[in-house]
Structure formats: structure tokens, C-alpha cells
Amino acid sequence: MNGLFADLTSFDGAAFYLKDKFQLLRYDCRGQGKSSKPDVVYSLEDHVLDLKEILNELKLTNIILVGLSNGGRIVLEYARRFKKVHAVVACDTYDKPSPLLKAKLISWLRAHEESGPLHRFDIATPWIWGEEVFSLKSELILSYRDKAGLTLDHVVKNLILGALETDIEISEIDCPVLLVAGDEDLLTPVFYHEAMLLKLKLGELAIVKSGHASLIEKPTIMDKTILPWLFKQTNKQVRE
């Protein structure tokens, strides 16, 4: 599941490490990429039900869910609600929008309302990207800025409003969960993930060197951090 202002291509780098290992499904979440963009708030409920419909239609089983940022919220809530999930990887995310996180997101909304999507992007950028990306991969940031400039007005508003609502009771998740937190993540800092870890029945936390968009900044995190954990979970299933 992609992040709030991204699309399925944001997983291109990370997906490279999954080929020939898993059957892989990517899609654009509601309001993003080539998916429909109705003028309604894109709620967590809608995102989760969209995922359920896709998985049911494709008749997929033995599911492992991986989500980044808002996509992390989607996979956590799906696993809490529907249970039929083998494992979850939630990167740079949150279970409950704290007052401080809401203030950050509302500042993005106000920036957009005042001056449009590029201003929203520029205000959000320092909260999202890590130091190394700013120093060495400025072209990556600029490519996302170009996409941001094409985002429809109502889409920006509805994505942010959807991210402001809904708490997830992650203590009700029964499957193993790996939380991945960037050590330079200013939007959803490491201590958010440490607090979430305490609530999970079967949780682990990996802290990686990145900002908020870990799998976009450093796709090798999939290979070096996530895949070893996933193989551990699949091996457990075989033994059982």
C-alpha cells in the first residue's frame, strides 16, 4: 500500500527485491495514481474496504501486507478487522493521529488552501525526507514535486482529511507485525513506533537509517531488513 501522495510506482525499487520470491500485488489507493478520485474524504474505512474487495476478487490467500505511511495504517486496520493475514509490515506510520501529528497535517492543508499543491509539497518536504536524500538525491525529491504539482485540488484536501481521522486498535491484531521506523522520520518519529510496539501481541521494531519515506529513500531496506523477517514468518508457517 502506497503512501499518502504517492502511487504504486513508489514501490518500484523495493518491489525489485520481491520478484521471484512472492506473488506481488500493487495498486493505486483511492484518490491516487490512476484510481478513481471522487470528491469525498478518502477515509481509512474506504481504503480498507477497497483492499478487501481487490483481495476477494483475486481470491488471494496466505496474504502478507506491506504498507508505507498511510499505507501502513491501511494494512494495520485490515489485519485488525479481517484477521486472514499471515503477516504485516507497516513502515513509517501511526495508529492514532496525535495532536502534534494533526497539527503537522493541518499545516499542509492550510498551505494547499492558501497557495496550491506545490506550496503544500514544499511545506511538507522537511517532515518527509531524510538528510541523505536532501544531500545526495535531490532529483528524487524534485520528481515527487513535479507529481505534486499535478494533483487535483479536491484530492489533496480529501487525502489529508482522511489521514486526520480514525484510531486503530492495534492490540486486536493477531498476526505478526514488523514496524519499520526511519531514525530521521520527523513526521512519525521512532517513539511513535516504540509506543505502538508495546500494544502489539506479536510485534517487532526495526529502526533504519532514513526519513519518513523509508522504502522510497532506500529500497534496499526491503532486502536487508524486511525480507529476512518475512522469511522467518513463512518458515514458521511451514514448521507449523
C-alpha positions in Angstrom: 0.0 0.0 0.0 1.5 3.3 -1.1 1.9 6.5 1.0 -0.5 9.4 1.0 0.7 11.4 -2.0 2.3 8.5 -3.9 1.2 5.8 -6.3 2.1 2.2 -7.0 5.3 3.3 -8.8 6.7 4.4 -5.4 7.4 0.8 -4.7 9.4 0.2 -7.9 12.7 0.0 -6.1 11.5 -2.1 -3.1 9.5 -4.4 -5.4 12.7 -5.4 -7.2 13.8 -7.4 -4.2 10.5 -9.3 -4.1 10.4 -10.6 -7.6 10.7 -14.4 -7.9 10.1 -14.7 -4.2 6.4 -13.8 -3.8 3.4 -13.2 -5.9 3.2 -9.4 -5.8 0.2 -7.1 -6.0 0.4 -3.4 -6.2 -2.3 -0.9 -6.9 -3.0 2.8 -6.6 -5.0 3.6 -3.5 -8.2 5.6 -3.8 -7.5 9.2 -4.9 -4.0 8.4 -6.1 -2.4 7.4 -9.4 -4.8 6.0 -11.9 -7.5 5.1 -9.3 -10.8 7.0 -9.1 -10.8 10.4 -7.5 -14.3 11.2 -6.2 -14.7 14.4 -4.3 -15.2 12.8 -0.9 -12.9 12.3 2.1 -10.7 9.3 1.4 -11.3 7.6 4.8 -9.4 4.7 6.3 -12.6 2.7 6.1 -12.8 3.2 2.3 -9.2 2.3 1.8 -9.6 -0.9 3.8 -12.8 -1.9 2.0 -11.1 -1.3 -1.3 -8.3 -3.6 -0.3 -10.8 -6.2 0.8 -12.7 -6.1 -2.5 -9.5 -6.5 -4.5 -8.3 -9.4 -2.5 -11.7 -11.1 -2.6 -11.9 -10.6 -6.4 -8.5 -12.1 -7.0 -9.2 -14.9 -4.4 -5.8 -14.4 -2.8 -4.9 -16.3 0.4 -1.8 -16.5 2.7 -1.5 -12.8 2.5 1.4 -10.6 3.6 0.6 -6.9 3.7 3.2 -4.2 3.4 2.3 -0.5 3.7 4.2 2.8 3.9 3.0 5.8 5.8 -0.8 6.0 5.2 -0.5 2.6 3.5 0.8 1.3 6.9 -2.4 2.4 8.5 -4.4 0.6 5.8 -2.6 -2.7 6.4 -2.8 -2.5 10.2 -6.5 -1.8 10.1 -7.2 -4.5 7.5 -5.3 -7.1 9.7 -7.2 -6.0 12.8 -10.6 -6.2 11.1 -10.4 -9.2 8.8 -7.8 -11.4 10.5 -7.0 -13.6 7.5 -3.5 -12.1 7.2 -0.2 -14.1 7.6 2.0 -11.1 8.5 2.1 -7.3 8.3 4.9 -4.8 7.6 4.0 -1.3 8.5 6.6 1.4 7.7 6.8 5.0 9.0 3.2 5.1 10.2 0.9 5.6 13.1 -2.1 4.0 14.8 -3.6 7.2 16.3 -3.2 10.7 15.0 -1.8 12.6 17.9 -2.5 16.3 18.4 1.1 17.1 17.2 0.7 14.9 14.1 -2.7 16.5 13.3 -1.1 20.0 13.6 1.6 18.9 11.0 -1.0 17.6 8.6 -3.3 20.6 9.1 -0.4 22.9 8.2 -0.1 21.0 4.9 -3.8 21.5 4.3 -3.6 25.3 5.1 -0.6 25.6 2.8 -2.5 24.0 0.0 -5.6 26.1 0.5 -3.5 29.3 0.5 -1.2 28.6 -2.4 -1.9 25.3 -4.0 -0.3 21.8 -4.3 3.3 22.9 -4.8 3.2 25.0 -1.7 1.8 22.1 0.2 4.6 19.9 -1.1 7.3 22.5 -0.1 5.8 22.8 3.4 5.6 19.0 3.9 9.0 18.2 2.4 11.2 18.8 5.5 8.9 16.5 7.5 9.2 13.7 5.0 12.7 13.2 3.6 15.9 12.3 5.4 19.2 14.2 5.5 20.9 11.9 3.0 18.1 12.3 0.4 18.4 16.1 0.6 22.2 15.9 0.2 22.5 13.2 -2.4 19.2 12.5 -4.1 17.6 15.9 -4.8 16.4 14.6 -8.1 14.2 12.2 -6.3 12.5 14.9 -4.3 12.1 17.0 -7.5 10.4 14.1 -9.2 7.8 13.9 -6.5 7.4 17.7 -6.5 6.6 17.5 -10.2 3.9 14.9 -9.5 2.5 17.1 -6.6 2.0 20.0 -9.0 -0.4 17.9 -11.0 -2.5 16.8 -8.0 -6.2 17.9 -8.2 -7.3 20.4 -5.5 -10.0 18.2 -4.0 -7.7 15.1 -4.0 -5.1 16.9 -1.8 -7.8 18.0 0.7 -9.5 14.7 0.8 -6.3 12.7 1.3 -5.2 14.9 4.2 -8.7 14.9 5.8 -8.7 11.1 5.7 -5.3 10.9 7.3 -6.6 13.0 10.2 -9.3 10.6 11.3 -9.7 7.2 12.9 -7.8 5.4 15.6 -6.6 1.8 15.1 -6.8 -0.6 18.0 -3.7 -2.5 17.0 -3.8 -4.5 20.2 -6.5 -6.6 18.4 -4.2 -7.7 15.6 -3.4 -11.4 15.9 -0.7 -11.9 13.2 3.0 -11.0 13.5 3.7 -7.3 12.7 7.0 -5.7 11.8 7.2 -1.9 12.4 9.9 -0.2 10.4 10.8 3.3 11.6 13.2 5.8 10.0 15.6 7.2 12.5 15.3 10.6 10.8 11.5 10.4 10.5 10.1 13.8 11.8 6.5 13.1 10.8 6.0 9.8 12.6 9.1 9.6 14.8 10.7 6.4 16.3 8.9 7.0 19.6 5.6 6.6 17.9 6.6 3.2 16.8 8.0 2.3 20.1 4.6 3.1 21.7 2.9 1.0 19.0 5.2 -1.9 19.7 4.0 -2.1 23.3 0.4 -2.6 22.1 1.1 -5.4 19.6 0.7 -9.0 20.6 3.3 -10.2 18.1 5.3 -7.1 17.2 8.9 -6.3 16.3 10.5 -3.0 15.5 13.3 -2.3 13.1 14.9 1.2 13.1 16.5 2.0 9.8 18.6 5.0 8.6 16.1 7.1 6.6 13.4 9.7 6.9 9.7 9.2 6.7 9.6 7.6 3.2 12.0 4.8 4.1 11.2 2.3 1.2 11.3 5.2 -1.3 14.5 6.7 0.0 16.3 3.4 0.4 14.7 0.4 -1.3 17.4 -1.9 0.0 15.6 -1.8 3.3 13.3 -4.3 1.7 16.2 -6.7 1.1 18.2 -6.1 4.2 15.5 -5.6 6.9 12.1 -6.7 5.7 12.8 -9.8 3.7 14.7 -11.7 6.4 11.8 -11.0 8.7 9.3 -12.2 6.1 11.2 -15.4 5.5 11.3 -16.0 9.2 7.5 -15.8 9.3 7.0 -18.0 6.3 9.4 -20.6 7.7 7.4 -20.6 10.9 4.2 -21.4 8.9 5.9 -24.3 7.2 7.0 -25.8 10.5 3.5 -25.4 11.9 
